């Protein structure tokens, strides 16, 4: 019953969004450009999708189309445990189709008290899975005055295990994004994905619903060093759907900012820093606080 309710919620949200877009389209007719389909008639020339306008989410997977190098470090502390994740990714595109490959290193440390009340750390670490992702926009709508710019993106990722203590299973993950620009400053990026782990590891055959939302406010600066500042607020959640983890939802929040620096004509570096914190009980069991930072180079 719980999962039927969850599916009903998602269906209701999707219907509401499409109804609102259809109403706006009718209100703007005949000046509206109506809907565009990415593979059929490409995208509206007024769009800011694939134009280095949308900020990078602090933790969630991004849905924009760009050419980029990115490295990210996440450190989280919990009750008797800590985690460090270091990842690197490369993105490139052919037309509007973006291809991404990333991998990294993970270290999990657990502190258990022995009989003498001292703490001896137990560490599990190793190379993380190699993830291959492809995504492409397939539906877009822009208002007649250009202030509302909405693009729906579909994608698929495959994570290949490297047989370490932190990488034992394949992961198959269809996903979708909605990339919404409101005016000259606001952006709202939402993501939903269905993750399936396949393999003989401890979490093999685990199904998980993932969801995220990132709100940004872009400020263009006339600075010789910093070209733009984007404060960010983000929600990241996951809902295990089966096995013993079913019902152990985890929702965390992130607040931070992205700084875009002035570079050459072909290279634009940027840096983001965020503070992450648990929101629900499931996330509080995993960690108490964390820091995430990323260095991005667009080329």
C-alpha positions as CSV (number, residue, x, y, z in Angstrom):
1,X,0.0,0.0,0.0
2,X,2.9,2.4,0.9
3,X,4.4,2.0,-2.6
4,X,1.1,2.5,-4.3
5,X,0.8,5.8,-2.4
6,X,4.3,6.7,-3.5
7,X,3.5,6.0,-7.2
8,X,0.2,7.9,-6.9
9,X,2.2,10.9,-5.6
10,X,4.6,10.8,-8.5
11,X,1.8,10.5,-11.0
12,X,-0.1,13.4,-9.5
13,X,2.9,15.6,-9.6
14,X,3.6,14.7,-13.2
15,X,0.0,15.4,-14.2
16,X,0.0,18.7,-12.3
17,X,3.2,19.9,-14.1
18,X,1.9,19.0,-17.5
19,X,-1.5,20.7,-16.8
20,X,0.2,23.9,-15.7
21,X,2.4,23.9,-18.8
22,X,-0.5,23.3,-21.1
23,X,-2.5,26.1,-19.4
24,X,0.4,28.5,-19.8
25,X,0.8,27.5,-23.5
26,X,-2.9,28.1,-24.2
27,X,-2.7,31.5,-22.4
28,X,0.2,32.6,-24.6
29,X,-1.2,31.4,-27.9
30,X,-0.7,32.2,-30.7
31,X,2.6,33.8,-29.8
32,X,3.8,30.7,-27.8
33,X,6.4,28.4,-29.4
34,X,4.5,25.5,-27.9
35,X,6.4,22.3,-27.1
36,X,9.6,21.2,-28.8
37,X,10.9,17.7,-29.0
38,X,14.7,17.3,-28.8
39,X,15.3,14.6,-31.4
40,X,12.7,16.0,-33.8
41,X,13.0,19.7,-34.0
42,X,15.8,20.3,-31.5
43,X,15.5,23.1,-29.0
44,X,14.3,26.7,-28.9
45,X,17.1,29.2,-29.7
46,X,16.1,31.2,-26.6
47,X,16.8,28.4,-24.2
48,X,19.6,28.6,-21.6
49,X,19.8,24.8,-21.5
50,X,23.3,23.7,-22.6
51,X,24.5,27.3,-22.3
52,X,26.4,27.1,-19.0
53,X,23.6,28.8,-17.1
54,X,22.4,26.1,-14.8
55,X,24.6,25.6,-11.7
56,X,26.0,22.2,-10.8
57,X,24.0,20.5,-8.0
58,X,26.1,20.1,-4.9
59,X,25.4,16.3,-4.5
60,X,22.8,15.3,-7.0
61,X,23.5,14.1,-10.6
62,X,23.3,17.0,-13.1
63,X,21.0,17.1,-16.1
64,X,22.6,19.9,-18.1
65,X,24.5,19.3,-21.4
66,X,28.1,20.6,-21.2
67,X,31.8,19.7,-21.6
68,X,33.5,19.5,-18.3
69,X,36.0,18.1,-15.9
70,X,34.9,17.8,-12.3
71,X,36.4,16.5,-9.1
72,X,34.4,16.3,-5.8
73,X,35.2,15.5,-2.2
74,X,32.6,14.7,0.4
75,X,33.4,14.2,4.1
76,X,30.6,13.1,6.5
77,X,30.6,12.5,10.2
78,X,28.2,10.4,12.2
79,X,27.8,8.8,15.6
80,X,30.8,6.5,15.7
81,X,31.5,6.6,12.0
82,X,32.9,8.8,9.2
83,X,33.0,8.7,5.4
84,X,35.2,10.2,2.7
85,X,34.3,10.1,-1.0
86,X,36.6,11.4,-3.7
87,X,35.4,11.3,-7.3
88,X,36.4,12.6,-10.7
89,X,34.3,12.8,-13.9
90,X,34.6,13.8,-17.5
91,X,31.7,15.0,-19.6
92,X,31.5,15.6,-23.3
93,X,28.8,15.8,-25.8
94,X,27.8,15.1,-29.4
95,X,25.2,17.6,-30.3
96,X,22.8,17.7,-27.4
97,X,23.7,14.1,-26.2
98,X,26.0,14.2,-23.2
99,X,28.3,11.3,-22.3
100,X,29.8,11.1,-18.8
101,X,32.3,8.8,-17.1
102,X,33.3,9.0,-13.5
103,X,34.9,6.9,-10.8
104,X,36.4,7.5,-7.4
105,X,37.7,6.3,-4.0
106,X,35.6,5.6,-0.9
107,X,36.7,5.2,2.7
108,X,34.4,4.3,5.6
109,X,35.7,4.4,9.1
110,X,33.9,2.9,12.1
111,X,34.9,3.5,15.8
112,X,34.1,0.7,18.2
113,X,34.9,0.8,21.9
114,X,36.7,-2.2,23.2
115,X,36.8,-3.5,26.8
116,X,39.3,-0.8,27.8
117,X,36.9,1.9,26.6
118,X,39.4,3.0,23.9
119,X,38.4,3.5,20.3
120,X,40.0,1.3,17.6
121,X,39.0,2.4,14.1
122,X,37.8,-0.2,11.6
123,X,38.3,1.0,8.0
124,X,36.7,-0.2,4.8
125,X,38.1,1.5,1.7
126,X,38.7,1.0,-2.0
127,X,38.1,2.1,-5.6
128,X,34.5,2.9,-6.3
129,X,32.5,1.7,-9.3
130,X,33.0,3.1,-12.8
131,X,29.8,4.9,-13.9
132,X,28.9,5.5,-17.5
133,X,26.0,7.9,-18.2
134,X,24.2,9.2,-21.3
135,X,21.5,11.8,-21.3
136,X,19.5,13.9,-23.9
137,X,16.7,16.5,-23.7
138,X,13.5,15.3,-25.3
139,X,10.9,17.9,-24.4
140,X,11.0,21.7,-24.0
141,X,8.6,24.6,-23.5
142,X,9.5,28.3,-23.4
143,X,7.0,31.1,-22.7
144,X,6.4,33.7,-25.3
145,X,8.3,36.3,-23.3
146,X,11.1,33.9,-22.6
147,X,11.0,34.2,-18.9
148,X,10.0,30.5,-18.3
149,X,12.4,28.0,-19.9
150,X,11.6,24.4,-19.1
151,X,13.5,21.3,-20.5
152,X,12.9,17.7,-19.7
153,X,15.9,15.4,-20.0
154,X,16.1,11.6,-20.1
155,X,19.1,9.6,-19.2
156,X,20.6,6.2,-18.3
157,X,23.6,5.1,-16.3
158,X,25.5,1.9,-15.8
159,X,27.9,1.4,-12.9
160,X,30.5,-1.3,-13.3
161,X,32.0,-2.8,-10.1
162,X,35.7,-3.1,-9.7
163,X,35.6,-5.9,-7.0
164,X,36.6,-3.9,-4.0
165,X,35.1,-3.8,-0.5
166,X,32.9,-0.8,-1.6
167,X,32.2,-1.9,-5.2
168,X,30.6,-5.3,-5.6
169,X,27.5,-4.9,-7.7
170,X,26.4,-3.6,-11.1
171,X,24.0,-0.7,-10.9
172,X,21.4,0.0,-13.6
173,X,19.7,3.4,-13.3
174,X,17.2,5.0,-15.7
175,X,16.6,8.6,-14.7
176,X,15.0,11.9,-15.7
177,X,15.5,15.6,-15.0
178,X,13.4,18.7,-15.2
179,X,15.6,21.8,-15.9
180,X,13.5,25.0,-15.1
181,X,14.7,28.6,-15.5
182,X,12.5,31.4,-14.1
183,X,13.6,34.8,-15.3
184,X,17.2,35.9,-15.4
185,X,18.3,34.5,-12.0
186,X,16.2,31.5,-10.6
187,X,16.8,27.9,-11.5
188,X,15.0,24.8,-10.3
189,X,16.5,21.4,-11.1
190,X,14.7,18.2,-10.1
191,X,15.7,14.6,-10.7
192,X,14.1,11.2,-10.2
193,X,15.8,7.8,-10.8
194,X,15.2,4.1,-10.3
195,X,18.3,2.3,-9.1
196,X,18.7,-1.5,-9.3
197,X,21.8,-3.2,-7.9
198,X,22.6,-6.5,-9.7
199,X,25.3,-8.9,-8.3
200,X,26.3,-11.0,-5.4
201,X,27.2,-8.3,-2.9
202,X,25.5,-7.6,0.3
203,X,23.1,-5.1,-1.4
204,X,22.6,-7.2,-4.6
205,X,19.1,-6.9,-6.2
206,X,18.3,-3.8,-4.1
207,X,15.8,-1.5,-5.7
208,X,15.8,2.2,-4.7
209,X,13.8,5.3,-5.7
210,X,16.1,8.4,-5.8
211,X,14.9,12.0,-6.0
212,X,16.5,15.4,-5.7
213,X,15.7,19.1,-6.1
214,X,18.2,22.0,-6.4
215,X,17.3,25.7,-6.1
216,X,19.7,28.3,-7.4
217,X,19.8,32.1,-7.7
218,X,22.5,33.2,-10.2
219,X,24.1,36.7,-9.8
220,X,26.4,37.9,-12.5
221,X,29.3,40.0,-11.1
222,X,31.4,42.6,-12.9
223,X,34.5,41.3,-11.1
224,X,37.8,40.8,-12.8
225,X,38.2,37.5,-10.9
226,X,34.7,36.2,-10.1
227,X,32.2,36.2,-13.0
228,X,29.2,34.9,-11.1
229,X,27.9,33.7,-7.7
230,X,25.1,31.2,-7.3
231,X,23.7,30.4,-3.8
232,X,22.3,26.9,-3.7
233,X,19.8,24.9,-1.6
234,X,19.3,21.2,-2.3
235,X,17.3,18.2,-1.1
236,X,18.6,14.7,-1.8
237,X,16.6,11.6,-0.9
238,X,16.4,7.9,-1.5
239,X,13.7,5.3,-0.7
240,X,14.7,1.6,-0.7
241,X,11.9,-0.4,-2.1
242,X,12.6,-4.0,-1.1
243,X,14.6,-6.4,1.1
244,X,15.4,-5.4,4.7
245,X,16.1,-1.8,3.8
246,X,12.5,-1.2,2.6
247,X,11.0,1.8,4.3
248,X,14.3,3.1,5.5
249,X,14.0,6.5,3.7
250,X,16.9,8.9,3.9
251,X,16.5,12.6,3.1
252,X,19.3,15.2,3.5
253,X,19.7,18.9,2.8
254,X,22.6,20.8,1.4
255,X,23.2,24.6,1.5
256,X,26.1,26.2,-0.3
257,X,27.2,28.3,-3.2
258,X,29.0,28.1,-6.6
259,X,31.6,30.6,-7.6
260,X,32.4,31.0,-11.3
261,X,35.8,32.4,-12.1
262,X,36.9,34.2,-15.2
263,X,39.2,32.1,-17.4
264,X,40.2,32.0,-21.0
265,X,37.8,32.0,-23.9
266,X,37.8,28.2,-23.9
267,X,38.2,27.3,-20.2
268,X,35.9,28.5,-17.4
269,X,36.7,27.2,-13.9
270,X,34.3,27.2,-11.0
271,X,34.2,26.1,-7.4
272,X,31.3,25.0,-5.2
273,X,31.2,24.4,-1.4
274,X,28.3,23.1,0.6
275,X,27.3,21.9,4.1
276,X,25.0,18.9,4.2
277,X,22.8,17.8,7.1
278,X,20.2,15.0,7.8
279,X,16.5,15.9,7.6
280,X,14.7,12.6,8.5
281,X,15.5,9.8,11.0
282,X,16.9,7.5,8.3
283,X,19.5,10.1,7.3
284,X,20.3,10.9,11.0
285,X,21.2,7.2,11.5
286,X,23.8,7.5,8.7
287,X,25.5,10.9,9.5
288,X,25.2,14.1,11.5
289,X,26.9,16.6,9.3
290,X,29.1,16.8,6.2
291,X,31.1,19.0,3.8
292,X,31.1,18.8,0.0
293,X,33.3,20.7,-2.3
294,X,33.8,20.5,-6.1
295,X,36.2,22.0,-8.6
296,X,34.7,22.2,-12.2
297,X,36.5,23.2,-15.4
298,X,34.2,23.8,-18.4
299,X,35.9,23.6,-21.8
